Structure formats: C-alpha cells, structure tokens
C-alpha cells in the first residue's frame, strides 16, 4: 500500500449545464482536495487473489462469475480481476482487512498521480528517466 498525501490539489474546469442540457457556464473551476491522507494498494487485485478470497471465505458473488469472460481479458492469475460488483469488491476488501476508497479518494489519487506515480506503478517511460538504465 502507498500513502496518498492530503495536501495535493488539482484544479479542473467543469462546464455547467441546466436541466435541459444547455451550456450555462463554459468554465467553472473546481478544486478537489481530500481532507486526510489515506492508503491505497499500489496494484489492482489479481484474479489469483480474488480466487483465493472466494475459496477461503466461501463468499458467493452477487452474480455467478463468468470465468471465460474474465480469462479473455485477464488470462493469468497475476492479471487484474475484472467484472465484479461493488458488493463483491467490498466483500473482498473486508476479507483483506481493507476498504474501498471513497469516490473523492479515488478521484484524488487518479488526478494527482503525477506526484506519486512510481509508488502507484504508473511510472515514467524509461527514456524519460535518465537516472535509470534502460535495458
């Protein structure tokens, strides 16, 4: 898990529309800020981790998992788990003694990822990192 600092801010321009969908204001600056720091896993939950959760906990997903569909996009146990409901993801997080990020935390981490890209695995292209050797 990596610590996501609270002091990061990101300004975005959000257009404003009325009930009919007409543009009211072309620009409205919104600042997103999370009041406290928090921790987030550096990597997605893998297919293997989710299968271990299902086996050891006996949890029954909301809908049966279509494993052939999962394996088309994530063919190995080390690939990210996909096609799970919010309830299934919450059950996994509870089993792992964690929690899902709030919507604000998720947006904060995604919008400010340039401040901690290596920690979250986004990284930089090797050519952009002169301090690292490209093999």
N, C-alpha and C positions, 0 to 999 in steps of 0.2 A: 504494500500500500504506500501511497505517496501523500504527503501533506499538501493540501491546496491552500495557499495563504488567503486571508480575508481582505487584504488591502488592495488587491488587484481590482482595477476598474476598467470597464470597457464602455465606450460611448458608441451608440448606434443610432442611425437615423431611421425613424419609423414613420411611414406615411399614415395619415389618419383618414378614415372613411366614415360616411354617415350610414344610416340604416339601409339605404338604397344601394350602397356600394359606390357612391360618388366620392371622388377625392375631395376632402375638405381642406387638408393642410398637407402640402407636399413634404414638409420636413418637421419633425418633432424629435428633439434629441432626448434620448433615454439613457440613463446611466445605470448599469447593472452592478450591484455590489452585494456580496454575501457578508452578513454581519460577523460571522466567526469563521475561523479556519476549520477545515474538515479533512478527512482522509478518504481517498478513493483508490480502488485497486488500479494498479498500473496496467493490467491486461484484462481482456474480456474473460468471462467464464468459458471454459472449454467444453467441448462435447464430452470428453472423458470425465471432467469434474462434475458435470450435470448428471451423467450416468451413475457415477459413484453416489451422488446425493440421492437419486431415485432408488438405488439398490439398498443403501444403508438406512434410509429413513422410512422406506415403504410409502413415500408420498405418491399420490395418484394425481396426475395433472388434470387441469380443467377439461381438456380435450385430449384424446389419445395422441401421442406424438407420432407424426408421420416420419419415421426414421429414414425412409428412402428419399424424402424431400430434404431432410436435414443433411444427409450424406451427399446429395448432389452439390450443395453449396459448401459444406464443411466435411470433406471426405475422411478426415482423420480425427482421432480423439484429441489431438492437440489444437485443432481448429476451433474457432469461436462457436458456441452454441447459438442456434437461431430458432425462430418460430416458437417462442414461449410466451405465455400470457403474463400480464403484470402479477397476477396471483402466484403463478409458478415461479417467477423471478423473486418475488417477496419471500416465498417459502424457502427457496434456495438460500437467499441472503440470511434468513433467520437461522437455518441449519448451519451455515458457515459462521455464525455469530457476528454477522454484519447487517447492514441495511442498505436499501437502495438510496441513491442520492435524491434529494428533492429536485423539482424542476429547476428551481433557481440555482442550486448547486451544480446540476448538470450543465446548464447554460453557462454558468460562470467558468467551469472548467474548460468547456469547449471554446468559449470566446477568448479566454485568456491563456490558451495553451502555449503560446509562444514564450511565456515566462517560465514554463517548466516542461518543455517538450521532451527532453531526454528522459525525465522521470516517468512520463506517461507513454513513452515508447514511440512518439511521433518522430522525434529526432530530426536531423538535417541530412540532406544529401551528402555523401562522403566528400564530394568536390567542394562543398561549402564549408567543410570543417578542416581547415589547414592543420589543426592540432592533432588530427587522427590520420593514420596511414590508410590509404586505400589499397586493398589487396585485389 
